[in-house]
């Protein structure tokens, strides 16, 4: 098939998240093919996915193995902790010009997101978030995905993004940086944007997993999620001594 979306989810908690995300996708893109890769095919809600693929040897980064198994010529990979808010429009059209498209991650001033694995890159070339990845099936891209899986396994790390940053710095593959509305990690931007700035399309928040970490009831809707993100934003600033009244100085002063 030409275009489709894939999820990779192992274990009951991540499967439940993936199914919620897929339902949000179906609500706005009812004709788009959607597949799931999982370790328990029999535990998946019937009729939600077009195809469900078995993961024989699951591990915490099974997505790196499964992305290359997509049956679509053009694939949108979505992490389980996403919600699709609006139709994708002509998103897949980006792949007319590029092999790969993904968005920068948030917390770009932190050591966590500035880190690569073996390559030093400028601050202006931060990690890319690997929870929303648009790619086409081509020999070059399949080689890239295989190398990513191999280099991540060899790294001994737990996060796939540092290796990905190294590879994107070194690659000759044409890739595109998606605007944030296609991987909305900083959800409180919904409070900052003006009416004609964006069409929020794919929301991606770890707070959808808070219940899995013993941090309260499961969040299932955007309104509750934004409220939780606003509270978290306040807590983040409180943890570094509060917000300086100067809107620029608050980012530049040493964190306490």
N, C-alpha and C positions, 0 to 999 in steps of 0.2 A: 504493500500500500504506500501511497505517497506521503501522507502526513498523519501524525498521531502523537499521543502523549503516553509516557510510561512512568510508572511508580515502581520503586523497589522498597519493600517493607517486610521485615522478618519479626516474628513474635506478635502476640495478640495486641499489644499496645500500639505498635507502629502500624499494624494492619488496620486497626480502627481509625487511626489518624489518616492513613492513605484513603480509606473508604470515604471519610468525611470530605477530604479534599476532592476526591473524584466526583462526589455528589455535587459539590459547588461548581465543578467544571461542567458536569452534565447540564446543570441549570442554565448555563449561558452558552454552551457549545454542544447542543444535543446531538449533532451529526458527526462530531469528531471521534475518531477511534481512540480508545483508551485501554491500555494493557497494564497488568500488574505482574511483577516478579515477586514471589514469596516462597517461604519455606513450608507452608501448609496450604496447599491449594484447596483442600476441602473445607477450610475455615472461612473462605471468602464468601461474602454475600452474593447470591446468584443474580445474574442479570446486570450487575453494575459495570463489569469490565467486559470488553469484547473478547479478550483472551487473558488467561491466567497461566503464567509460566512457573514451573517448579525451579527453585534454587536448591541444588543438590547439597552443596557444602556452604551453608551460610556463615558469614562473618560480619563484623561491624561495618565494613565498607564493601558489602556485596554489590553496591551500585556500580563500582568500578568494573566489576565483571559483567554486569547485566547490560550496561549501556551499549556495549558493542553487539549485544544479542537482539537489539531492537529490530523488528521486522519492517520498520518504516524507512522510506528514503529520507524523510525529514522528521526529526524527533524532537519533542520537547520533554526533557526529563524534569520532573517535579519532586522535591522532597515531600515527605508525608506531612510535615508541619506547614502546609500552605493552604490558602483558600483562594479560589479564583473568583474575582469580583465582577468582571466584565468580559465580554467577548474578546477573543484574542485578536480579532481583526486580521490585518495582513502581517502579523508577526512572522509567520513562516517565510514570508517574502524576503526577509533579511538574508536567507540562505541562497538567494539568487546570486548574491555577491560574496558571501562569506561562508566558510566551512563551519564556523563555531561562533556562538554569541552568548555572553554571560555578563553579569553586572559586578561592579566593585562591591566588596564587603563593607560593612560599617565598622566603627571603632578603628579607623585607619591610623590614628595616632598612637595606638597601643602596640606594645611589643608583640603581642599575640598575632595581630593582623599584619604587622610589618615584617614578620619573619618569613624567610624562605627556608628551604632545606639545605641546599649546598651553594646557592647563588646569591650574591649581594645585588640588589636592585635599588634604584632611586626611590625616595619616599613617594614620588609621584607615580610609581608603578607598584601599587599595593596588591594584596591578595584579592582574588576574585572569588565571589561566593559560588560554591558548587551545588547549591540547592535548587537552582533554576538554570538549566543548561539547554540551549538550543543548538542542534548540530545536524549535519547531513551525513548520510552514509556514503563515504568515498574511501578509496584506498588510503589516502593520506590521513583521514580522520580515524579510520579503524586502527591504523598504526599508532596514532597519537593516543587513543584510548588504551591500547594494549601496553604502551610504554608507561602511561600514567599508572595503571594497575601494577605493573612490575616495579616501577620506581617507588611507589608508595609502599609496597610489601618490603622492598629492600631497605627503606628508610627506617623501619622500626618505629615509626611515629603512630599517633592515633588520629591525626587530622590530615585529610588529603589535600587541603588547600596550599600548604607551603610547597609541596612538590609541584602542584599545579602552577603556582606562580613561577617557579624556576622554569618549567617547561614552556609557559607562555612567553617568557622573556627570551627564550632560546629558539622558539619555533619559527618556521617559515610559513606556517599555516595562516591564512587570512582570517582574523577573528575580529569581532565587533563588540564594543562595550554597550550593553543594553542600558537604557535609562531606568532610573530607580522604580518607576511605576510597574515594571515587569518583574521586579524582585524587591518588593517593598519590605525591607528589613526594619527600618526605623519608622514604625507605624505612626508615631506622633507627627510625622510630616503631613499627615492628613489635617492636622490643625494649622499648619503653616502655609500650605499651598493656597494660591488664589484660584478662583473658579475655572479659569482657562489655562492653568498651568499644565495639568496632566489629566489622564483618565486612569485612575488607579485600577490595575488589572490583576496582578498576582501579589497577594499578601503572603509574607513568609516570616513567621514569628515562632521562636522557641517557647514563647509563653503558652502556645497551644499544647505544650508538653509538660506544663507545670504540675499537673495532677500526677504525672508519672514520677515526679521527683518529691512527692509528698508536700507540695506547695499549694494546697487548696483544691477546690473543685475544678473539674475540667471546664475549660473555656471553649465554647462552641460557636459563638457568634462575634461579629466584628465589633459591635457596641461594647460588649464586655471586654473584648481584647484591648480596644483603645483605652478604656478606663484603667485596665491593668498596666498598660504601657505608660500612661500618664503618671501613675503612682510610682512606677519603677524609675521614670525619668527624674522625678523629684528626689527619690532615694539616691540615685546616682550622683546628683549634684550635692546633696547633703553629705555624702560620704567623702567628698573632696573639699569640704568646708563651705559649701554654699555657692551660689552664683554671684559673681562680682557684678555690680550695677553696670559696669562698662561691658557692652555685649561682645567686644573683641578680647578685652583683657581677661575675661573669665576663661578663655581657652588657652591663653598664653602663660598665665601664672603657674608656678610650680604647684603640683597637686600635693595637698597635705595628707 
